[in-house]
Amino acid sequence: MAENAFRPNGSRHHVVVIGAGFGGLNAVKALKNADVDITVIDKKNHHLFQPMLYQVATGLVSAGEIAPSTRQILRGQDNANFVNGEVTDIQLEEQTVTVELDGATRTYGFDSLIVAAGAGQSYFGNDHFAEFAPGMKTLDDALELRSSIVTAFEKAELCDDPAERERLLTFVIVGAGPTGVELTGQIAELANRSFEGAYSTFAPGSAKIYLLDGAPQVLPPFGKRLGRKAQRTLEKLGVDVRLNAMVTNVDADSVTYKDMKSEQETTIEAGVKIWSAGVAASPLGKLIAEQAGVEADRAGRVPVNADLTVGEYSNVYVVGDMMSLDRLPGVAQVAMQGGAHAAKLIAAKVDEESTADKAEAFDYFDKGSMAIISRFNAVVKMGKSEFAGFPAWLAWLGLHIVYLVGFRNRALVAINWIGNLISRDRGNLEITQQQRVARNVLDAQDSKKDNEKGKAKDK
Ligand SMILES: Cc1cc2nc3c(=O)[nH]c(=O)nc-3n(C[C@H](O)[C@H](O)[C@H](O)COP(=O)(O)OP(=O)(O)OC[C@H]3O[C@@H](n4cnc5c(N)ncnc54)[C@H](O)[C@@H]3O)c2cc1C
C-alpha cells in the first residue's frame, strides 16, 4: 500500500466508494453501522435520479428536484465523508485512488474499494453524431436539451419559410428504449397541449416527431405486447414510429437511416436530434479490467466474480452499470442491490465475530420495470404480470411520489410535480443563455484539457 496516500483516520478500515449514484450511495448507506471510514468520491456534487432526467428536459421538474446535494444527503452519516472531484487514476496493487478538481488533487489509500462510476452515452463508434444529436445522461444534457426543444418553437415563430419552419419543428429521437419513449411522449405532450395556442404564426401541434430504432419493436425489455401498446399510444399522439431503422448518419440538418428489411436509405430533415440508443461504461472500467487481468466487454463493462469482486482482488468491487454479470440489465435496482451487497460483504469482513459468508454470491431480485408513455398512460412489467394504461400510470406515479417525498422529504414538491403532470402548463420551461451556449464552452474546455494532457505527455 502507498505510504503517503491520504487516509481519513489512521488505522480504521478505509472504504473508498467511487460514484454517488444509485450503486455508490446505496453502498455507503448500507455501511452506516460498520466499523469503517468511508470516502465517497463523485465528480458531480449531486446524486442524480436519472429516470426523471427527461422530465427536466421537458419542463416537468426543475433540476434541483432530481439532484439533491450529496454532501447534504450524507451529512447525518458520521463514518462517511464526501469528496467532490473526478477520479483520474486507480492503482489496485498500491490500493490508491487519485482525485482531481480544477487542478486540486489528492491520492487516497483504501483497504476496500467499491467502484460505481456508471455509464455514459455510446454512439456505437460514431462519436461524431454527438455534436448534432446529444444524449441525455447528465443534468447539463437535460438542460441543454430543454433549451434546444424550446428554442426550436421560438425560432419557428420568427420563420417565414414553410420548409425551414417544418425542419425547425421536426424532432428525431433515436432509440426506443424507456428513455427514448418517455422523452418522445413528453415532446408530443409539449407540442400538442402545453404550447397549444401559445404561438401566433403556427400551430405547435404541427411539429413532426419521429422515434427511430434498429430493433423491430419499441421498449424491447418490456416484451412484445407492452411494446405494441406503447407504440400505439405514441402513434395516437402523432408520433411517427419507425422500427428496423438503423441510423447511418447525423448532421446539422438531418438524420439518415437504413431500413433493415428493404435496405432503403431515408433522410429526415430535422432541427432537433436526440440520441438515446446506447451506453458505454465509465472509462474507469477499462482501467480496472486491465489491472485485474480481465477483459472488459464491448460496452466497457467489467466482468465480476459472483460476489462482485474483480479478478484476484477480493477487496475491489465493481457494481451497477459498470459491471458485467449474468447479462443483468443496466437499471437502478441492479446498481442499488449490488452496492448493498458489496457493503454487506465488507461489513462482514471487518467484523471479526461475523460468521457470515464473506464471498457470498450476489443474488439479484427483479422488482420489475415501468415506463410512462404520456399523461395517464404507462406500461408496467412485474414478473409475469404486465399491465398498461391508467392503472400502470397510477403505479408509476406512486413510485415517483415515494422517491420525491422519501428522498427530499418535501411533500410540496410532489404536489407541485403532480400539478405539472396533469395540467397543461409546465413550471420549468425557462431557458438561459448559459444553457444555449454551454455545450460549445464545455467542448472547448475538454479539448483544452486534452491538449494540456498531450503537451504534458510530450515533455
Ligand atoms: C435518462 C435515463 C433514464 C433512466 N431510466 C431508468 C428507469 O426508469 N429505471 C431504471 O431502473 N433505470 C433507469 N436508468 C438507468 C439507471 O439510472 C442506471 O442503471 C443507474 O443510475 C446505474 O447506477 P450506477 O450507480 O451504476 O451509476 P450512476 O447512477 O450513473 O452513478 C455513477 C456516478 O459516478 C460518477 N462518476 C463517473 N465517473 C466518475 C469519475 N471518474 N470520478 C468521480 N465520479 C465519477 C457520476 O458522476 C455518477 O454520479 C436510466 C438512465 C438514464 C440515463
The ligand as an ORCA input file, in Angstrom:
! r2SCAN-3c Opt
* xyz 0 1
  C     -32.076      9.067    -18.897
  C     -32.029      7.799    -18.101
  C     -33.204      7.207    -17.677
  C     -33.171      6.043    -16.930
  N     -34.352      5.485    -16.516
  C     -34.326      4.396    -15.729
  C     -35.532      3.852    -15.208
  O     -36.623      4.346    -15.486
  N     -35.432      2.764    -14.384
  C     -34.235      2.212    -14.056
  O     -34.203      1.258    -13.287
  N     -33.094      2.683    -14.562
  C     -33.099      3.768    -15.365
  N     -31.933      4.269    -15.864
  C     -30.681      3.565    -15.579
  C     -30.177      3.892    -14.178
  O     -30.194      5.283    -13.949
  C     -28.782      3.331    -14.032
  O     -28.835      1.941    -14.229
  C     -28.182      3.630    -12.673
  O     -28.055      5.023    -12.480
  C     -26.828      2.964    -12.509
  O     -26.312      3.262    -11.258
  P     -24.726      3.389    -11.045
  O     -24.536      3.621     -9.596
  O     -24.054      2.262    -11.696
  O     -24.342      4.669    -11.881
  P     -24.866      6.167    -11.747
  O     -26.138      6.254    -11.011
  O     -24.819      6.710    -13.133
  O     -23.751      6.869    -10.872
  C     -22.431      6.983    -11.301
  C     -21.796      8.136    -10.575
  O     -20.391      8.081    -10.771
  C     -19.896      9.378    -11.003
  N     -18.662      9.269    -11.776
  C     -18.485      8.767    -13.009
  N     -17.188      8.802    -13.353
  C     -16.522      9.354    -12.322
  C     -15.164      9.675    -12.088
  N     -14.185      9.415    -12.976
  N     -14.835     10.249    -10.919
  C     -15.787     10.527     -9.988
  N     -17.088     10.242    -10.167
  C     -17.449      9.650    -11.311
  C     -21.012     10.069    -11.767
  O     -20.921     11.478    -11.639
  C     -22.254      9.479    -11.106
  O     -22.723     10.286    -10.045
  C     -31.935      5.443    -16.618
  C     -30.743      6.026    -17.055
  C     -30.790      7.204    -17.785
  C     -29.509      7.855    -18.248
*
